[in-house]
Amino acid sequence: MVISSSLHHHHPLLTLLSFTLLITPAAAIRVSAVIRDPLPTPSSSFREAPAFRNNDNCDPSAFINVVMTLDTNYLRGTIAAVLSILQHTSCPENLHFHFLSTPSKRPSENLSVIRSVFPYLPFRAYPFDPDLVRGRISRSVRQALDQPLNYARIYLADILPLDVRRVIYLDSDTVLVNDIAQLWEVDLEGRVVGAPEYCHANFTKYFTDAFWRDPVLSKKAFDARSKRAPCYFNTGVMVMDVEQWRRGGYTARVEEWMVVQKRKRIYHLGSLPPFLLVLAGDIKAVDHRWNQHGLGGDNIEGRCRSLHPGPVSLLHWSGKGKPWLRLDSRRPCAVDHLWAPYDLYRSSVSSLAFEE
């Protein structure tokens, strides 16, 4: 699939493409509609998704573990992401979802919504203790980046059971338009993380002048790294060898940089920079099609952005602007019409494909 950035100026075409993506399932998937009358619970705010079944060639033992956080403010995005993953994979029953949430009344309600919208979805839920990071979080350029749950990805190896050895971590503002099995099958070649790299990006801008002026810190971070220069990667889409993360003590390595940040401000962007300090230049580079990121615009104003040219397998609304908020305000960006068909929120006009 190739989506050109020239579509940015043609909203009807974007909408038609989005609708086509939704109603055209992956090859040989058997889809059965199972929409029922809503229950008088918070889950009634969302439509029930169809039941997606494996095709005849699927190996039922070939599990794919997908990890996402579950937050009330992003629940609508999470549901859209899950639907898009199920819609475009050939073996949807092989997917095992793992949801991390902070302990409170709301996560219980959110899990109830997930069960109602996806009654056939195998998943496990895990509480994330915000006290693990509360004293380590430094204020960033955007309040949403400072929430404890945004740091949960650092602790996956400590939270997930030992039988979970490899996962795909996804942010809640993503949708897939290709088979997630292709991402799962990436050979990490001994690396702990695989993700698209962006070596053309100005890597220095992710850290403060105070960091670069301190030769001890910059040498500690990068000089002992592999021969490759450090490159930016986005932590919203990662294939992670959880077993190797445990063995290598990567949680403690990331935490160490968070302690430095509290003592001497060396970055501005939440949980991303400590990942870069530990792993940049030492990950498995994945094809860029697996993270068409930045669709939410910048972190300050969230202005509209067009797609980059080339093939696309995953769309990511990283940045301040979220598609559900822009659609509800009736001031969407052109790319938001690619997210809309996966929206199961009942009051939204974007989920017409699931009307009975």
MONOR-V504392 format. One record per backbone hydrogen bond with DSSP energy under -0.5 kcal/mol. CO is the residue of the C=O (numbers start at 1). NH is the residue of the N-H. Records with the same first field share a line. If there is no record, write none. Layout:
BEGIN
CO->NH + NH
END
This chain:
BEGIN
1->312
2->4
4->7
5->8
6->9
7->10
10->14
11->15
12->16
13->17
14->18
15->19
16->20
17->21
18->22
19->23
20->24
23->25
26->29
29->31
30->53
32->51
39->41
41->44
42->45
43->46
45->346
50->52
51->32
53->30
55->58
58->60
59->62
61->63
64->66 + 96
65->168
66->98
67->170
68->100
69->71
71->74 + 75
72->75
74->78
75->79
76->80
77->81
78->82
79->83
80->84
81->85
82->86
83->87
84->88
85->89
86->89
87->26
90->55
91->94
92->95
94->64
95->97
96->66
97->124
98->68
99->126
100->70
101->128
104->108
105->108 + 109
106->110
107->111
108->112
109->113
110->114
111->115
112->116
113->117
114->118
116->119
117->49
118->121
120->122
121->123
122->97
124->99
126->101
127->129
128->103 + 130
129->132
130->133 + 134
131->135
133->136 + 137
142->145
143->146
144->147
147->150
148->151
149->152
151->154
152->155
153->156
155->158 + 159
156->160
161->164
163->165
165->242 + 243
167->169 + 240
168->67
169->238
171->174
173->317
175->315
179->182 + 183
180->184
181->185
183->186
186->188
188->191
192->241
193->284
194->239
195->286
196->234
198->201 + 232
201->203
202->205
203->206
204->207
208->212
209->213
210->214
211->214
213->215
214->218
215->219
216->220
217->221
218->222 + 223
219->223 + 224
222->225
232->198
234->237
236->171
238->169 + 240
239->194
240->167 + 242
241->245
242->246
243->247
244->248
245->250
246->249
249->253
250->254
251->255
252->256
253->257
254->258
255->259
256->260
257->261
258->262
259->263
260->264
266->208
268->141 + 270
269->272 + 273
271->275
272->275 + 276
273->277
274->278
275->279
276->280
279->282
283->285
284->195
286->197
287->290
288->291
289->313 + 314
291->293
292->316
294->297
296->321
298->320
310->3
313->177 + 178
314->292
315->175
316->295 + 318
318->296
322->326
323->327
324->328
325->329
326->331
327->330
333->336
334->337
335->338 + 339
336->339 + 340
337->341
339->342
340->343
342->344
344->47
345->348
348->351
349->352
351->354
352->355
END
